[in-house]
Every structure is written in C-alpha cells, then in structure tokens.
Amino acid sequence: MYKINDNYLKLPGSYLFSTIAKKVSAYTEANPDKKIIRLGIGDVTLPLAPAVIEAMHSAVDEMADAATFRGYAPDLGYEFLRSTIVKNDYEARGVNIAIDEVFISDGAKSDSGNIGDIFAKENRIAVCDPVYPVYVDTNAMAGRTGEYDKDKECWSQVIYMPCTAENNFVPAIPEETPDLIYICCPNNPTGTAMKKEELQTWVDFALTKGAVIIYDAAYEAYISEEDVPHTIYECEGAKKCAIEMRSFSKNAGFTGTRLGFTVIPKELVCDGVSLNSLWARRHGTKFNGAPYIIQRAGEAVYSEEGKKQTKEQIAYYMNNAKIIRDGLTEAGYTVFGGVNAPYIWLKTPDRMTSWEFFDYLLEERNIVGTPGSGFGPSGEGYFRLTAFGSLENTKDAMERIRK
Ligand SMILES: *Cc1c(COP(=O)(O)O)cnc(C)c1O
C-alpha cells in the first residue's frame, strides 16, 4: 500500500486570497451599482514592452523555419541570455559572476520553492514575518518545518524574524542559529528594503555560522535609493554564503510569460561540495530548459530599447506608489514601503485588525487590498496596497480615501 507525502496534510489552508474573493463577490452581489477598485493584486497590468514583443515575434519566425528551428533548450539556459545577465546585472555593478554561475528558469517562485532539494531535511530555516508564503510552505512539504500551531500560526521548527515598524522592517539576528536564511529585498509584502550595511550584517552572520542566505531579489528593478544593494553580491563575502534569485516578472511584466534565474557562485561550498554543481545536477535532471522564444524575449529586456521601455513601466507603477503614499499620508495614515518596491504597507488606524480594516475599506470606500495578517502573525495591524493598478484607478482610490 502506497503512502502519500503526509507533510502536505500539515499545511494550513491558504485562505487569504479565497477569503478576499468571497468577501468581494458577496459585497458586489449586494451592491451591484458600486464600482470596486482592486489594489490587492500582486500582478503587473501593463502589456509587454515593444522591444520584448519584437524579439518574441522574430523568435517565433525562427521556429517556423527548419534552418533556425530550436528543440530542447540547454537545461541551464542559452548562453546568449546568461552572458547578457552577467554583463548587465553583475559586471555593470562591479560584481564578477561567471556565466556558469547563472541558471535560467521559468521564474523565481519555482526556484525559491525548488532550491530546498539540494539541502538536507535537518536544516533549520529562518524567515521574515510577514513573509512570501512560498518559502515556508515548500519547506513544510519537505518535512523541514516541524508541526503547525494553528493558534500561533507558526511552525515549531521555523525561526521567525518579526519585521515591524518597531525595527524598521529590518529583521534582528535571531537567538537560535538557522542554517538557511530567506531574505526578500526589496520586500514583498512590506515594500521596504534593507540598506547595504544592514544586509552586510546578515552576510557576516551567515559566514560566521556557516549558514546560507537565499536571497530573493524579484523587485530589484524598483530600487530608487542609493544605499540599497541591487544584488547581495555587493556585500563582502556574499559569494561564499548567498544564493540569489531574480525574475523577469516584475521588472518586465513576464508574470504570464515566465522567466527567471538563480545565481549560485562556485565559491559556495559545503564540506568540499559545491552547491553550484548540486543545483546544476538538480536543474539538469528535473528541468528541461526555459523556452527559446521566452529567453530571446528576456534578452531583449537588456537591449537599449528594452531597458528604456521597461524603465518607463516601472516609473509608471512607482508613480502610482507615490500617489498612494502621499494620499494615505495626507489622510493621516502611517505608511511604509513604496519607495524601493511597488507595495505600500500601512498601519491600520484606531487599532483595527487587518481584517476589520479590509471590511471597512471594501464597504465604506469600495477598495480592495490585502490584510497584513495573511502574510504572518507580525503582519497583524498592517495592510498592503499595490501600485500595479492603473493610474486612473489609483487616483480614484486616493480620492475616496481622502473623503
Ligand atoms: C512576484 C514574486 C516573485 C516572482 O515570481 P515568478 O515566479 O518569477 O513570477 C518572486 N518572489 C516574490 C517575493 C514575489 O513577490
């Protein structure tokens, strides 16, 4: 008789977005005349940039001709894309990364979920609270998180690092020693970012304790402040302790197109075994390469036109972020984030819980956001709005809030 992986049974239900959807549809059914503005989505809305579309079209044409047709892509990615990434994301920032330290994938969600494959089950993980749920749930599936406590909304074996206004959303070094440390910077959901010296503290800690940092830099393109690092490898010693994940989803609108990459420096060695070679083996065995057409599209993001056009898209979203920040501040709210990331994290007023504020915003202002408590216990009393809506809707939403 076969057995299932019963770690899956320990996972708490993911009620956040289904509860939101239910509440919104119940409200619209009862109030069909009301126009709802959705500022809850974590998905881009602008179409792909013309330079990207052009590259895709010509790659499609290549696929139509026997002379230029491509079958399986190289498991680890086409060299044209890997070298473009090395040059633009690393060399241009004074960071030396080799082409075979870059692994092309179908996105940062898969990579951040799959990376656990190369680590032993016994490793202790540390995550920020609130957190992007993928890091915790995938470790739970692997049996690395102990038991789930429903009341505390915590796993017994996970080290949680609260990130709140009190510590300026920079996690403190935990008392217990973790083996794998997940850091997302700029952060989803709080929209805040660590400064280089703050991240350096984490790199130093990881080096001292023999831990690995799994660094999710999906929002790198939104950084506007000088002292926020664009890659963890700007920190001294990071190549000996950090894996970096990137995505084309938020910087170039590839959420539906799918493309990302992971960097594992060869200096990252555990007991004489290089993590780079383990990941090459894992990726080459379980992944059959990102599509040629999409990798050409990704290459076009780095062309002169592509850079210009995607910068404009990011500026569009970040203008929304500013409108939200300013609008809320004027209305008397305490707001965080929205400067180096497309997320605004606000303190709920009058000691409302995150869900009470959700109901208030939906019913009184017809705006949908995301309750902070849905991302972890330390998110209670906070609320997330995103800058991915249209300019018009964003402005309208702030008008409604000011009233
Ligand atoms: C959106 C997002 C990603 C990107 O995931 P893809 O699979 O590349 O679309 C990764 N990490 C975080 C924290 C995100 O919010």
PDBQT file of the ligand as one rigid body, heavy atoms in Angstrom, charges set to zero:
ROOT
HETATM    1  C1  LIG A 501       6.352  38.076  -7.682  1.00  0.00    +0.000 C 
HETATM    2  C2  LIG A 501       7.406  37.481  -6.829  1.00  0.00    +0.000 A 
HETATM    3  C3  LIG A 501       8.338  36.592  -7.356  1.00  0.00    +0.000 A 
HETATM    4  C4  LIG A 501       8.362  36.284  -8.838  1.00  0.00    +0.000 C 
HETATM    5  O1  LIG A 501       7.973  35.026  -9.100  1.00  0.00    +0.000 OA
HETATM    6  P1  LIG A 501       7.953  34.482 -10.591  1.00  0.00    +0.000 P 
HETATM    7  O2  LIG A 501       7.759  33.025 -10.378  1.00  0.00    +0.000 OA
HETATM    8  O3  LIG A 501       9.289  34.776 -11.186  1.00  0.00    +0.000 OA
HETATM    9  O4  LIG A 501       6.838  35.138 -11.315  1.00  0.00    +0.000 OA
HETATM   10  C5  LIG A 501       9.304  36.061  -6.524  1.00  0.00    +0.000 A 
HETATM   11  N1  LIG A 501       9.350  36.399  -5.222  1.00  0.00    +0.000 NA
HETATM   12  C6  LIG A 501       8.492  37.272  -4.697  1.00  0.00    +0.000 A 
HETATM   13  C7  LIG A 501       8.627  37.647  -3.275  1.00  0.00    +0.000 C 
HETATM   14  C8  LIG A 501       7.480  37.828  -5.476  1.00  0.00    +0.000 A 
HETATM   15  O5  LIG A 501       6.603  38.677  -4.929  1.00  0.00    +0.000 OA
ENDROOT
TORSDOF 0
